[in-house]
Amino acid sequence: MFFDLADILWKQSEPRLAYDSDVYENEDVLTTIALPYKVILYNDNIHTFDEVIDQVTKATGCSATRAEAIAWEVHSKGKSVVFDGEMSECLRVSAILEEIALHTQVMA
């Protein structure tokens, strides 16, 4: 599922929840399952490993060792999930990564 960032940020007429949810009914039980969002970072041929490691650390607060593992996964597989959680936090992480023009996507 893809999200239009402008639509999410500037659509003020209706309240938004941090999670989308699916509701399942089972006779007498009503269950709501929250779907967490995730930030995906894509590979490019512009940024150095050090730039990516520094920006991932800044955006997510993870250790340099974890950020290095993410950078290697992005390099070898073409993309990596760098963060998952509430939509507002994913948008914050994505915005920090994009400060240096890294390519990201927020998905459910």
C-alpha positions in Angstrom: 0.0 0.0 0.0 1.4 3.4 -1.0 0.7 6.7 0.6 0.6 10.2 -0.9 2.6 12.3 1.6 0.9 15.6 0.7 -2.5 14.0 1.2 -1.6 12.7 4.6 0.1 15.9 5.8 -2.4 18.5 4.6 -5.7 16.7 4.7 -6.9 18.4 7.9 -10.7 17.8 7.5 -10.7 14.3 8.9 -8.8 12.9 11.9 -6.0 10.5 11.2 -4.9 7.5 13.3 -1.3 6.5 13.7 -2.2 3.0 12.4 -4.6 1.8 9.7 -6.5 -1.1 11.0 -8.4 -4.1 9.8 -11.5 -5.2 11.7 -12.4 -8.9 11.8 -15.6 -10.3 13.3 -15.9 -13.7 14.7 -19.4 -14.4 16.1 -19.1 -12.9 19.6 -15.6 -11.4 19.3 -14.5 -8.2 17.5 -10.8 -8.0 16.9 -8.8 -5.0 15.6 -5.4 -5.7 14.2 -3.1 -2.6 13.8 -0.9 -2.5 10.8 2.5 -0.9 11.5 4.1 1.3 8.8 7.7 1.0 7.6 10.3 3.1 6.0 12.2 1.6 3.1 15.5 3.0 2.0 16.5 2.4 -1.7 20.0 2.1 -3.1 21.6 4.8 -5.3 25.0 5.5 -6.9 25.3 8.9 -5.4 25.8 8.6 -1.6 28.8 7.1 0.1 28.5 4.4 2.8 29.5 6.9 5.5 26.8 9.4 4.4 24.2 6.7 4.5 25.4 5.4 7.9 25.4 8.8 9.4 22.0 9.7 8.1 20.4 6.4 9.2 21.9 6.9 12.6 20.6 10.4 12.8 17.1 9.4 11.6 16.5 6.3 13.6 18.8 6.7 16.6 20.3 3.2 16.0 23.9 2.4 16.6 26.5 2.9 13.9 26.9 -0.9 13.7 23.2 -1.3 12.9 23.3 1.6 10.4 26.3 0.0 8.7 24.4 -3.3 8.4 21.4 -1.4 6.9 23.7 0.3 4.4 25.2 -3.0 3.3 21.7 -4.5 2.9 20.7 -1.5 0.8 23.8 -1.8 -1.3 23.5 -5.6 -1.9 19.8 -6.0 -2.1 18.8 -2.6 -3.5 16.6 -1.7 -0.5 16.1 -2.2 3.2 13.5 -1.6 5.9 15.2 1.0 8.1 12.4 1.7 10.6 8.9 0.5 11.4 6.2 2.0 13.7 3.6 4.7 13.8 2.9 6.7 10.7 4.0 10.0 12.3 7.4 8.5 13.3 7.9 6.9 9.9 7.3 10.3 8.2 9.8 11.9 10.6 12.4 9.2 9.8 11.8 9.4 6.1 12.1 13.2 6.1 15.4 13.1 7.9 16.8 10.5 5.4 15.6 12.6 2.6 17.5 15.7 3.9 20.5 14.5 1.9 18.3 13.3 -1.0 18.2 9.6 -0.1 15.3 7.8 -1.7 12.7 6.4 0.7 9.2 5.1 0.8 6.7 4.8 3.6 4.5 1.7 3.4 2.0 -0.3 5.4 
